[in-house]
Amino acid sequence: MNFCPEKSGRWKTCALMSLRIMKLIVLILTTIGIVQASATSYAQKVTLNMEKTPLSQVFKEIRKQTGYDFFYTDDILNTSKPVTIHVKDLDLPAVLSKCLANQPLTYSIENSIILIHAKPVTREPAPPGIVTGTVTDEHNNSLAGVTVKVKGELQRMTLTNEKGTFSLIVPDGKAILQFSYVGFVSREIAVARITEPLKVVLRVDIGDLDQVQVIAYGSTTKRFNTGDVTTITAKDIAKNPVNNVLEALQGKVPGLFIQQVTGQPGGAFSLRLRNAANFSSTAPPPLIVVDGVTYPGAKLPMETNTLYGTGNFLQGGNGLNFLNPNDIESISVLKDADATSLYGAEGAYGVVLITTKKAKPGPATLNVNVYDGVSMLGQHVKPMNTAQYLTLRREALKNDGSTVGAGDPDLNGTYPLDRDNDYQKEMLGSLAQTANLNVTYGGGTQTTSYMVSGSLRKTGNIQVHKGSMVDGSMHFSINTNTKDNKFSYAISGTYLSSVNDMVPIDFSSVAVFTPPNAPPPFLPDGTVNWENPNSAVAADINRTYRNVTNNLLANTNLIYRPFKHVALRMNLGYSNINGQQLMGYPTTAMPPNKVDAAASTYSSFHHFQTRNVTLEPYAEYNNSFWQKGEFSFKIGGKLDNNLSTVDEISGQGFPSDALLSNPSVATSVSTVYRQTPYRDIGMYAIMKYIWDQKYIINLNGRRDGSTRFGPGKKFGTFGSVAAAWIFSEEPFIKYNLPFLSYGKMRASTGIIGGDAVGDFAYLSKYVAGSGTYAGKTTLNPGSLANPALSWEHNRNTEVGLELGFFKDRVHVEGNYYRNIASNQLMNIPLSTVTGFGGYPVNTDAVIRTSGWEMSVSTNNIRKKNFNWTTRFNISIPTSKLVKLPTYRNLGINYVLDKPVTGIRLFNYAGVNPETGYFSYVNAKGEKADYQAMELTDADKTQFVDLAPKYYGGIENTFTYKHLSLDFSFVFTKRTAMNGLAQNGFAVGYYGLNGPTYWLDRWQKPGDITEVPRMSASIMNLINFSQLYVNSSGAYSDATYARLQNVSIRYNFTGAVISKLHVKDLSVYVQGQNLFTISNLGGLDPENLSLSVIPPMRVITGGLNVSF
């Protein structure tokens, strides 16, 4: 795989990027080398040559060789017999077993202490204070890394070793041991019932009820969670060959709507949780938190210059493009007030918690995962060929009473009438490489563990220019704790560097609308065809672009447990995404005969940075009461300090193309600088109580402060209350409904504050002017101040029902939510005479959003060699403007009792069968063609909601022995602007090709069709651009279903594994965006644009091996 092709600029950057990563590797491996010295655990080797030696002397020799201390009493050792043993380089556990063979003694290892105690007599209580045992699955396979802890105590816990054994000191015979492991049902065993070494069997959790869910400032399980949280694991993510983890979430999380805005590598995504509850044209996305650090999950402040047609081809990008999906352990989406209220204003629109992979104890393991494949255009528009196109063009001139003239090169012979180019294939038809290499190494003991991983990733370009996006990343994690578990320390970090040198042009509209007999973009020798200098789009490949973006994430977690039930914690996090973009317009992108081409050359150097520091100290108390009650209390604070910086220098008129990288030498130079700080501070408290494993109550409270409000308005107090009842634990339910294995009802309500308003909107702002006065730059008023701005209020209420049937082989969950948003922040329009476009206010308008969400998971077949599981979810959101102030003009599209996500439109009456023209109905109910009617905003009587009506996904997993097949569909019901309206010109106009369904146009009186008569007149163009695109006829049903992902994997076992001397080996084939069902005539139903590249179709094959 060619990740760093030798190009002068890119090779230098790749080398620099590799050097940075190598430095980080050296630092991490040095640390790991130190850690490894204390992480030998059970891999210690012992050599003994002893004849009839007292056991105490044998123990001294073992201690000398291993450093392990022995703990025993003289009374216990007096019962032993002398030992004869001859071993060489044998593992410590095996040596101990030989020493104690035929002895009335046994041993256990806790941290670096070997406990020697008498063998328990069958059916007699175990030695006081010590519990030992083995944990396996249902097939008698040892489970390493199982958490074993004393219920209600923070310090008494351990993990099973690689053989599944454990040893734990317990306080008394009343203690209860809890066994938990990801993917298995947790168990509890009372110490009083233990009469011999435990043999604990954990069964696979097919219902995910005991799946660990990361929530605000802690974790819980789905069983005992009072909030609405959906968790996606690394196993789910790994099935998708994606660069941005949001693609892997599509269709898997109820209530989370994800739209890929552009298929360009590094492009933008739209992310919305449930429906819009504010007046913003683009609803604020959920808060993204990575390892406790606030992270920019929305658009980045990238270059958006449209000069010379460069445009914002990445549509603003997305912060998660720079977080490697391979480094993610789980993603939890928090939706209701109980789950989100503790994040204050930042979490007012939902929270997405991303947890990266962390170090785990166990033998040192090296894992290598590599795949390679291709990406291609996911959705094709079928354009007309030359014969079809020319037929419509001639018909347009005939309908207009015109003849072919000099302005019709496609018809007058300038363009050959028999030439038939496929511009879509020329401009967007390339196959692009997509490749990834990920290497992970980790292991450790119960006290110290480590993990480090590195990744290289390349994504090619399907467009005519062969640039690419290359990423290199590094991730590490180190966890350590004292032997008594009183102090724990964890540190993790991620660094990614990305280089993108694709031409900053989206050729989609050129590929779709260029006439098929227009000049081909390139000559046979591959050079640019300048036959038509004004439309030589191929010359755009000579534009220069380079985007180097770096992302650094770091997190430190400290825990001190001074008392039995108390823990003090401190989280400190840092994130920094910064990018440098160089964009140039050289003379080689201009016609060869252009006069004074150098004067038109242009370049800009754009730098952006988004930095965030997060500080979270908090304390927690956990205790059990009367063996039935579990109480927890947390109190803490959070400080988020965010700084966004943009600076740019651009120039026009360069003496040479070679100097485009230095804008300062241009004839005219302009600069931009913008720095925006934002700080959010909060104090919170959480109280949770569980009684008898079935009654749960949770209370949250937070005092929140934001710098987006002025003095006296900065702080607000918010909170939530939630309760749950696991009614399936009631005896009368268990007796009367034996098929019901799980049932829970829950409800939550709370008020969350929002600060979705521009930074410093409470102050008057000025912007630098273009002129000077007295030698100084002038300032122009930018916005009006409103010091009275204050918090939005979002009252969120939700009820949910969860049911498990037939030992949780069927799990159903349904939720209904209702949110009332008041005191809304928005910009109200002002008269142009004021000199300002709008004014920020808190309006007393009220928005109500509500909806139903349902998810179903089933284990359809569960046999020894064959399994089939299904997961399905659907979301049905609605919104309504229930209160609209009459004294303020909020905008024409805000209508009482209508969604705020809609638009008012002219009443389209279809194509008149007699004339072939578009016809409309005005507010008076009068119907006429566009020429005979003058329409105003008052005639916009139709309302179309652009938000999805429903959306969801379905996923099936089949497993036969060692072969697995996963495939998932996503679906959406919505309305969107159709392809006819998106072309920008009236059909029949010069230079405008289109999809083949345009052939079904009106041709004679009596024709019934939705495509009007062909016309190239200016009046028809005005009608199209001013009336039709603003009418209900421009919007169509955009419902679709898509095969989003297919993954086929084979896991090798037995002889193959042994012969190759590896631990695990699997091969796989994966596909993304494989086919789509819709009626949009080639328009991609996800990004819904003919002028933006749609999501890519990706097919890869890979290998995963562990040593």
BELWOLIN-V287851 format. One record per backbone hydrogen bond with DSSP energy under -0.5 kcal/mol. CO is the residue of the C=O (numbers start at 1). NH is the residue of the N-H. If there is no record, write none. Layout:
co-><CO:CO>
nh-><NH:NH>
//
This chain:
co-><1:5:7:8:9:10:11:12:13:14:15:16:17:18:19:20:21:22:23:24:25:26:27:28:29:30:31:32:33:34:35:36:40:41:44:46:48:50:53:54:54:55:56:57:58:59:60:61:62:63:69:71:73:74:76:77:83:85:87:90:91:92:93:94:95:96:98:100:104:106:108:108:110:112:113:113:114:114:115:115:117:121:127:129:131:132:133:134:135:136:137:141:142:143:146:146:147:148:149:149:150:155:156:158:160:161:164:165:166:168:172:173:175:176:177:178:179:180:181:183:187:189:190:191:194:195:198:200:200:203:204:205:208:209:211:213:215:218:220:221:222:227:228:228:230:232:233:234:236:237:239:240:244:244:245:245:246:246:247:249:249:252:253:255:255:256:257:259:259:264:268:268:269:270:272:272:287:287:288:289:289:290:293:295:295:298:300:305:306:307:311:312:314:314:316:318:319:320:324:325:327:329:330:331:332:332:333:334:336:337:340:341:343:343:344:345:347:350:351:351:352:352:353:353:354:354:355:355:362:365:365:366:367:368:369:370:371:372:373:374:375:376:380:381:382:385:386:387:388:389:390:391:392:393:394:395:396:397:397:398:405:408:408:409:414:416:421:422:423:424:425:427:430:432:433:434:435:436:437:438:439:440:441:442:443:444:447:448:449:450:451:452:453:454:455:456:457:458:459:462:467:468:469:470:471:472:473:474:475:476:477:478:479:480:482:486:487:488:489:490:491:492:493:494:495:496:497:498:499:500:503:505:507:508:509:510:513:515:516:521:523:527:528:530:532:533:535:536:537:538:539:540:544:546:546:547:547:548:549:550:551:552:553:554:555:556:557:558:559:560:560:563:564:565:566:567:568:569:570:571:572:573:574:575:576:576:577:578:579:580:581:581:582:583:584:584:585:586:587:591:594:596:597:597:598:598:601:602:603:604:604:605:606:607:608:609:610:611:612:613:614:615:616:617:618:619:620:621:623:625:625:628:628:629:630:631:632:633:634:635:636:638:639:639:640:640:641:642:643:644:645:646:647:648:649:650:651:652:652:653:656:657:659:662:663:668:670:672:674:675:676:678:679:680:681:682:683:684:685:686:687:688:689:690:690:691:691:694:694:695:696:697:698:699:700:701:702:702:703:704:705:706:710:710:714:716:718:719:720:721:722:723:724:725:725:726:727:730:730:731:732:733:737:739:739:742:743:744:745:746:747:748:749:750:751:752:754:755:758:760:761:765:765:767:771:773:776:778:780:783:786:792:792:793:793:794:794:795:796:797:798:799:800:801:802:803:804:804:805:805:806:809:810:811:812:813:814:815:816:817:818:819:819:820:820:821:822:824:826:826:828:831:831:832:837:839:841:841:843:845:846:846:847:847:848:849:850:851:852:853:854:855:856:857:858:858:861:865:866:867:868:868:869:870:871:872:873:874:875:876:878:880:880:881:883:888:889:891:893:895:898:899:901:903:905:906:906:907:910:910:912:913:913:916:917:918:919:920:921:922:926:928:929:930:933:936:937:939:939:942:944:944:950:951:952:953:954:955:956:957:958:959:959:960:962:963:964:965:966:967:968:968:969:970:971:972:972:973:973:974:976:978:979:981:986:987:989:991:994:995:996:997:999:1000:1004:1007:1009:1010:1011:1017:1018:1019:1020:1021:1022:1023:1023:1024:1027:1028:1030:1031:1032:1034:1036:1039:1040:1041:1042:1042:1043:1043:1044:1045:1046:1047:1048:1049:1050:1050:1052:1053:1054:1055:1056:1057:1057:1058:1064:1065:1066:1067:1068:1069:1070:1071:1072:1075:1076:1077:1080:1084:1093:1095:1096:1097:1098:1099:1100:1101:1102:1103:1104:1105:1106:1106>
nh-><3:7:11:12:13:14:15:16:17:18:19:20:21:22:23:24:25:26:27:28:29:30:31:32:33:34:35:36:37:38:38:39:43:44:92:90:87:85:83:57:58:59:60:61:62:63:64:65:66:67:114:116:77:78:79:80:53:50:48:46:95:96:97:98:99:100:101:103:119:117:110:115:113:69:110:115:71:116:108:117:106:124:130:170:168:198:166:200:143:202:140:137:144:146:148:160:180:158:151:178:153:157:150:148:145:164:135:161:133:131:175:192:191:151:189:149:187:147:184:205:179:177:193:194:126:124:134:136:202:185:206:208:211:223:222:220:218:215:213:225:225:229:335:336:333:331:237:238:239:240:241:242:247:248:248:249:249:250:250:252:253:254:256:257:274:258:272:261:270:267:261:262:271:259:257:274:289:352:295:291:354:293:290:288:297:319:302:311:309:310:313:315:268:317:300:321:322:323:327:328:357:234:355:232:334:353:230:351:340:341:343:344:346:347:347:348:350:287:334:353:289:354:332:355:291:356:329:330:444:367:442:1107:440:1105:438:1103:436:1101:434:1099:432:1097:382:383:996:389:390:391:392:393:394:395:396:397:398:399:400:401:402:401:408:411:412:415:416:419:423:426:427:428:429:464:432:375:460:373:458:371:456:369:454:367:452:365:450:362:481:445:479:443:477:441:475:439:473:437:471:435:469:430:461:501:459:499:457:497:455:495:453:493:451:491:449:489:485:561:482:559:480:557:478:555:476:553:474:551:472:549:470:547:505:507:511:512:513:514:993:518:421:529:526:523:530:533:535:536:537:539:540:541:542:543:584:548:582:500:549:580:498:578:496:576:494:574:492:572:490:570:488:562:568:566:154:622:563:620:560:618:558:616:556:614:554:612:552:578:610:550:608:548:583:606:546:604:544:586:602:589:590:594:597:599:600:601:601:654:653:585:651:583:606:649:581:647:579:645:577:643:575:641:573:639:571:637:569:635:567:633:631:628:629:692:693:625:690:623:688:621:686:619:684:682:615:641:642:680:613:678:611:676:609:674:607:672:605:670:603:667:668:667:659:660:662:665:666:652:650:648:646:677:644:642:707:640:705:638:703:636:701:634:699:632:697:630:692:694:695:696:726:691:724:689:722:687:720:685:704:718:683:716:681:709:713:714:706:704:702:751:700:749:698:747:696:727:745:729:730:733:734:735:736:737:740:741:806:804:728:802:725:800:723:798:721:796:719:794:792:757:761:763:786:782:783:780:778:776:773:769:767:765:789:754:794:795:822:752:796:820:750:818:748:816:746:814:744:812:741:742:809:810:809:859:805:857:803:855:801:853:799:851:797:821:849:795:822:847:793:843:828:841:839:834:836:835:830:828:826:843:824:824:882:883:821:849:880:819:878:817:876:815:874:813:872:811:860:870:868:961:863:959:860:861:957:858:955:856:953:854:951:852:850:848:882:897:846:890:829:894:895:898:881:902:946:944:942:908:1032:921:912:919:916:1006:1007:1013:912:930:909:928:907:925:922:920:932:933:935:939:940:907:941:905:903:946:973:875:971:873:969:871:967:869:965:867:961:963:1051:960:1049:958:1047:956:1044:1045:954:1042:952:974:1040:949:950:1038:1036:982:983:984:989:1015:992:993:384:998:999:1000:1001:1011:1007:1009:911:1012:1002:1021:1022:1023:1024:1025:1026:1027:1028:1029:1030:1031:906:1034:1035:978:976:1079:972:1077:970:1044:1074:1075:1073:968:1071:966:1069:964:1052:1067:1065:1056:1058:1059:1060:1061:1062:1061:1106:1052:1104:1050:1102:1048:1100:1046:1098:1043:1078:1041:1083:1088:263:378:1098:376:1072:374:1070:372:1068:370:1066:368:1063:1064>
//
